[in-house]
Amino acid sequence: MSMFDDREKGFEAKYKNDQETRFRITARLNKLLGLWVADQLGKSGAEADAYAREVVESDFEKPGDDDVIVKVLKDLQGKGIDFDMDTIRKKLVRFGEEARAQIEAEKQA
């Protein structure tokens, strides 16, 4: 039975690692989106970092990306900056790829 127990523990460890990696990628993607939106809003430095944290935290409200999209669209439109959901979704895809590459590079280092 030991071989099966070892195998099960290995699968559990891999699953845990995969989940942690997915969480880190999502958080990084939301941070990158937040920094981009902050730039659109004319924020920089500590103010941009604080806004990016708000975007990351907004993702904990509901599963999926909709809570983040709604937040940034509301913030942009509140400043008279016209973006639509499709544009934000495209940015999410691009930043998702960038976030994955960054996290994978960090794992290699």
Phi, psi and omega in degrees: 000336183304319181298319179291323177296317178298318180295317179297317178297323178296317178296319178296318179295319179295317179300314180299315179298316179298318180294318178297318179296316179300317179298315181296320179296315180297316179297318180294317179300316179293325177294315179299317177298316180299320178293322178294314179296319178304318178298318178298327180276358179083018180265149177212170176059225183297326179295320177293318178298318179296319178295318179300321176297321177300319180295315178301313181294329181294339181287347181275356183288315181215156175295150178091184185266351187300322181296323178291315181299314180299317181299308185291324177296317179299316180295317179295311182294329177297336178260009178077018180262121188266106171232156177244172183301321181298319179297315180295319178298320177297320177296320178300318179296312181298313179291331176296317178296317180295317180297316179300315180297318180295315182293318178296321178295322178295324180293328181285332186286000000 
